[in-house]
Amino acid sequence: YQAGDILGMKGPRLDYVPAELMAPGEISFTSDPQLGKAVITAASWEEMCDRAAEYFTMRKPMVMGSSSTYAQTMYNLFTSPEFRAGKTASNETFKALNIPEHPSRGIANVLQDQVAPVMVKGYRPGEGIDADRFPTERVMDNMQKLHEDLSQTAARSTTFTKFARGEASYEEYMKDLRTQLDKQGGGWVTVAPRDTAQQGNDSESAAVTNISRQNAEIWGEKAGLVGYEIGGAQYQAGLIRGFDPAMILKLGLPYNMPAHSLQRSQYVNGLAELPTSIRQPLFDATAEVVAKHYRPEVGVGGKWVPWHPYNFHAGNYFESARNYSPQDETTGELLKAKCIPMPNWVFSPKFALEHLKTWTGRQID
């Protein structure tokens, strides 16, 4: 236990305190008590108690080290009705004192006691600040070890595994999924740590897709994970940096759960709206890539492809006069390619519950 050092006093100077002394230096428990004095002037005992309470609230020593309950204890003493009424003798103050269980904490306490130790030592011993540029040698060593550990652990087979290989029907997979969700009381889908890397490194997440997928299909699956999101932007980010976007896609296809993706279907993950004549071949080609990954000798082969992209960013727009909806069009195109899209409703105050009902009905149809 380190009591700390006193550096001086802090807080506003008060007109009714003509003299004040606080000896700086190390606080010692084995020598004389730390010297601290204040002269408080007042016209009456009541005023003196009020000013003392104010003083111990606003003026405090600057301590590099553990905080003290002394100021709060003195405040409690000078605001005590018995003490102010003169019913507490000088040798009875400890009997009447209300000593706090812990000192008050300010920003300095949080920085000193919580932030600084994490910065120096990390959440675990030896994981503090790394002064080298990212990716540092320590990061690479940890990544290599994680790769080795995950590579030596086999992912568990599920009904989705059989469905993806063409050994079970989509209906059998859905029946098993509903049973799992009912047993668990729900389910979850993850983008970690891929999404974290994307946000922190301007879509540069392709490099962690493989290890992120392994983490999902091994450890996530054991914790009730029912889907893994590959993402959407890293295909384009990888392409403009010379990587094969199809390889990025395949590295993210899990063994035992569906792969999701932020499929901006109306734009096919670009920024310009594309016509059906361009979208459909792209959906067909994507379906073939995914199908050959899971069923190398068969490909699509007229069967449902275990590719479950979110039909995202197309929005809720629907023109009833023409029975036209860009999202409905792209959902139909993905279904035609034998993919299994998941249309996304975009919550907005512009769309009432009645719009959601009609949208839900169209998705079911």
N, C-alpha and C positions, 0 to 999 in steps of 0.2 A: 504494500500500500504506500503510495507516494502522496504526501499531503500537498506538495507543490510549493511554488514561490509566489510571494506577494510583490507585485510590480508597482502598486500605487492605488489611487482611488478613482472611481468613475461615477458619473452622474452629475447633475447640475449643482452649482454652488448655491447654498441657501443663506439668505441674509441673516437668519437667526442663529447661524453657526459661526461665531467669531474666531474659533480656534479648532483645529483638527489635526490629529497625528496618527499616522499608520506607518509603522516601521517596515520598510521593504526588506526583502530577503527570504531565505528559506524558512518554511514553517517547521518548527521542531517540537516534538513531543517529549523530548528528554531534558530540555533546558527550560528556561523561563517561558511562560506563555507569550504568544505574539502580542506585542504592545500596540494597543489601539485606543485612542481617546478622542472625544468630541465634546466641546462645550456648547450647550444649547441654552439660549436665553428665552425667557417667557415671562409673561405678566402674572400667570397663575399656574397652579398645579395641573389643572385641566388642559390649559394651553400647552404646557410643557409636554404632557402625555401625547397630545395630538401632534405636536411638532416632532417628538421622538419617533412616533409611528411613521410619520412622513419621511423623516430622515432615514430610517432603516429600510424604507421602501425604495427611495430614490438614490441614496448614496451607498455604494458598496465597493469593497476592495477588488482590484483586478488580480485574480489568482490564476497562475498557470499550474493547473493541477485539479484535484478534486474540489467540488463545490462544498459549501458549508451551510448548515441549517441555522447558523447563529443569528443572521439578520431576521429571518422569519420568526425565530423564537423570541427575539426582543420585540418585534412588532406585536406578537401575540401577548407578550407581557404588558406592554403599554396600552393595549386596547382591551385588556381584561377588566371587567367591571369591578371585581374585588380589589385589584391592585389600584385602580383609579380612585376607588372609594376609601383607600387607606386601610383596608382590612387585612392586607398581606404584609407581614413584617419582613425586614431585609433578610432574615435567616429562613424565611419560608417561601422565597421566590421559586425555588426549584420544585417545591410541593405544588405550587399553583401554575407552573409553566406548562404550556401546551407545546411540546417539542414535536415538530413535523417528522414523519418517518423518512422523508428524503428531501433534499434541497430542490429549490426551483431550478428549472433548466432553461437556458437561453440558447441563442444561435452558437455562441462560442463553445458551450458545453457539447452541443451536437457535433460541431465540427471537430472538436478535440477528442471526444470520447467515442464517436461512431464513424465519422467520415475518414478522419486521419488514419485510424488503424486499418480500415479496409483498403485505403490507397497504398499504405506501406506494406501490409501483409496479405491483402486480398481476402476473399471470403473464406478461403482455406489457406493454411500456412504455405508461404512461398509463392503465392499468386498475386502479388502486389503489382505496382505499375511496371510495365516493361518499356524501357527507354528507347528501344530500337523501333524502326519503322515497320508498320504492318505489311505483310505477315512476318512476325518475328520468328527467330529460331525456336523459341519455346512453343509458340503457337503451332508451328509445323511439326515439332516433336509430338505434341499432344494429339494433333490430327492424325499422325502416322500411327500412334498407339491405339487411337480409337478405331481406325481402319482395321488394324490387326485384331482387336477384340471383337468387332462386329463380324469380321470375316470368319471367325472361329465359332460363331453362334448361328445355328440354323433357325430360320424362321418357321413358324408352325403353319401347316397346311390348313386351309379353311374351305368352306363350300365355294367361296369365290374362286379359289385356286382351281377347283374342278370346272366351274363355269367358264373361266378364262381359257382353259385347255380344251373346252368342248366336251367335257366328260359329264357335265350336269347342265340342266336347263336354267334359263334366267329365272323361271318361276321357283325352282328349287333353291336358288341362291336367295331370292327375295323372302321366301318362307323362313329360311335359316336366319336372315338378317332381322326379320321381325321378331323371331324368338329371342335373339340376342338382345335387341333393344328392350323387349319386354322384361327380360331377366335383369338387365343392367339398370333399367329405369331411364333409358336414354342412351345416347352415343355421342361421339365427338369426332371431328375431323381436324387435322393439323396441317399447318404450313411451316412449322418450325423444324430446324432453324433456317430453312431456306428463305422465308419471308423476312426474317431479321437481317440476313445478309443482303437481301435485295434492297431494303430500305436504307441500310447503312452504307451501301457501296454502289448506288446508282444502277440497280438492276444486275449487278455483277454477282449473280447467285448460281450460275451454271456450274461453277466449280464445286459447289457443295451439294448438288442435286443427288449424286449417288449415295453419299454418306447420310444425307438427310432421309432418303428413302429407306436405307437399311435400318436406321434408327426407328422409323415408323413401323416397318413390317416386323421388327424383332421386339422392341420394347413397347412401342405404342400399341401394338396388337394385344399384348399381355395386359394392358391397362384399359382395354375396351375401345380402342381406336377402330373406327369403321370406314375411314377413308383418308387418303393422302392427297393433298393439293400440290401439284407440280408448279403451278403458277402460269403466267401467260406472257409476261414481258421478256423473260430471259431467252425465249426462242429468238426473238428479234435482236436482243442485246448480244447474244452469242453469234448470230449470223453476221452482223456488221463488224464483228471482231474476228471473223474468219473461222468460226466453229460451225459444225454441222447441226442445224436446229433439230433434225430428226434424231440425232444421237442424244441430244439433250433431253428430248421427249422420252426416248427409250430408257435412258438412265433413271428416269423418274417413275417408271411403271412398276408398282409393287407386285409382289408374289402372291399376297394373300388378302388384298383389299383393293377396291377400285381407286383409280387415279382420277382426280378432278383437275380442272384447269380453268382459269379465267378466260374462257373462249369468247372473245369479242366477235361474235359470229357475224354480225352485220358488216364488220370491217375486217374480219378474220385476223384480229390482233394488230391491224395496222391503223392508220389514221384517216384513211379515205374509205367511203362506203363503196362496196363492190357489188356488181350485179350477180345474179344467180349463175350465169355462164362461167364466172370465175370461182365463185364460192363452192359450187357443187364439186368440181374436180379436186379442189383443195380438201374438202371433207372426205371425198372418196380416197384420196391418196393418204390422208391421215389415218383413216380406218384401216387401210391395207398395212401401213407401218405398224400399228398397234396389234392387229390380228396376227401378223407374221412373227411378232415378238412372242406372243403367247402360243400361237399354233403355227410353227414354222412350215409344216408340210401342207397346211390347208389354207391359211390366209383367211379372208372374209368368208368365202365359201357359202354365202347366203345365210350365215348365222349372225346372231347379235354379237357385236364387237365389244369387249370389255373396256370401253372408253366412255367416261361419264363427265364430259365437260359441262361447266356451268354455261348456260346461254346468257351471257352477261353483256351489259352495256347496250343491248338493243332497246331496252326500255319498255314501257307499258303502252306505247302509242298504239291506238286502234281507231281506224276510221270505219265506222259502222256502215256508212253509205256504200263503200266499196268492199266492205268486209276485209280490210287490209291491215295487217300488222307485220312490221319487219321481223319482230321476234318470232311470230308464228311461222313466217316463211322460213327462217333459218332453222327453227326447230324441226320443221318438216324436211328440210334438206339434210340435216344430220340424221334423222330417222331413216331417210332414204338411203343414206350411206351405211346403214345398219349400226350407227352409233347410238348411245343411250344418253341424250342430253338431259340436263336438269335446268329448265327455265327458271329464271330469277325475277321475282317481283321487286321493283324499285319503289321503296317507300317514299312518298312525297305528299305534302299537303294538297297538291293538285289533284290527287287521285283519292276518291272516296271509297268506302267499303263496297259500294255497289260495283265500282270498277274492278275491285279485287275479286268479287264473286263471278263476274262475267269472264275475267281473265282466267280464273281457276277452271271454269267450265270449258273454256276453249282449250286449255292444256289437256284436260281429260279427254275431250273429243279428239 
